[in-house]
Amino acid sequence: MAAPLGPLSDPGAEKSLLEINQDLQSQLEKSKQDFRDLKEKFLISEATAYSLANQLQKYSKGGYFTLSLLRMGKLKTNRLATSTG
């Protein structure tokens, strides 16, 4: 009596697994690119906010406080960027 073929022994199933693997690889690459794009947008936004805070400091009595808060947030952001980068 012959043993039944497992799902990985079936040529059709193997092709299906290869297709699934290719699809997952493609999705992973897209997700990585999306992450890089979002990180770039975030860094640009952060730089813009920092620049605006610097301008606000020049024209506002409370500018020092605003800039200090932004710098504290930047320290946290830098830690996040280095831990995920």
C-alpha positions as CSV (number, residue, x, y, z in Angstrom):
1,M,0.0,0.0,0.0
2,A,1.5,3.3,-1.1
3,A,1.7,6.2,1.3
4,P,-0.4,9.2,0.3
5,L,1.6,12.1,-1.0
6,G,1.9,15.1,1.4
7,P,0.9,18.5,0.2
8,L,4.6,19.5,-0.4
9,S,5.0,16.4,-2.6
10,D,2.3,17.5,-5.0
11,P,3.9,19.4,-7.9
12,G,0.8,21.7,-8.0
13,A,1.2,22.5,-4.3
14,E,4.9,23.3,-4.8
15,K,4.2,25.7,-7.5
16,S,1.5,27.3,-5.3
17,L,4.0,27.6,-2.5
18,L,6.6,29.3,-4.8
19,E,3.9,31.7,-6.0
20,I,3.0,32.5,-2.4
21,N,6.6,33.0,-1.5
22,Q,7.1,35.4,-4.4
23,D,3.9,37.3,-3.5
24,L,5.1,37.6,0.1
25,Q,8.6,38.8,-1.0
26,S,7.0,41.4,-3.2
27,Q,4.7,42.6,-0.4
28,L,7.7,42.8,2.0
29,E,9.7,44.9,-0.5
30,K,6.7,47.2,-1.0
31,S,6.3,47.5,2.8
32,K,10.0,48.3,3.2
33,Q,9.8,51.0,0.5
34,D,6.6,52.4,2.1
35,F,8.4,52.6,5.4
36,R,11.4,54.4,3.9
37,D,9.1,56.9,2.2
38,L,7.2,57.6,5.4
39,K,10.4,57.9,7.4
40,E,11.7,60.4,4.8
41,K,8.4,62.4,5.0
42,F,8.6,62.4,8.8
43,L,12.1,63.7,8.8
44,I,11.2,66.4,6.4
45,S,8.3,67.4,8.5
46,E,10.4,67.3,11.7
47,A,13.0,69.6,10.0
48,T,10.3,72.0,8.9
49,A,8.8,72.1,12.4
50,Y,12.2,72.8,13.9
51,S,12.9,75.6,11.4
52,L,9.5,77.1,12.2
53,A,10.2,76.9,15.9
54,N,13.5,78.7,15.3
55,Q,11.6,81.5,13.5
56,L,9.0,81.6,16.2
57,Q,11.7,82.0,18.8
58,K,13.0,85.1,16.9
59,Y,9.5,86.8,16.9
60,S,8.0,85.5,20.1
61,K,8.6,86.2,23.8
62,G,7.8,82.6,24.6
63,G,10.0,81.2,21.8
64,Y,12.7,79.8,24.1
65,F,10.0,77.6,25.7
66,T,8.7,76.5,22.4
67,L,12.2,75.7,21.1
68,S,13.1,73.8,24.3
69,L,10.0,71.6,23.9
70,L,10.8,70.9,20.3
71,R,14.4,69.9,21.2
72,M,13.1,67.6,23.9
73,G,10.8,65.9,21.3
74,K,13.7,65.8,18.9
75,L,15.8,63.8,21.4
76,K,13.0,61.3,21.7
77,T,12.6,61.1,18.0
78,N,16.3,60.6,17.5
79,R,16.2,57.6,19.8
80,L,13.3,56.2,17.9
81,A,15.0,56.7,14.5
82,T,18.2,55.0,15.7
83,S,16.3,52.1,17.2
84,T,14.1,51.5,14.1
85,G,16.8,52.5,11.5
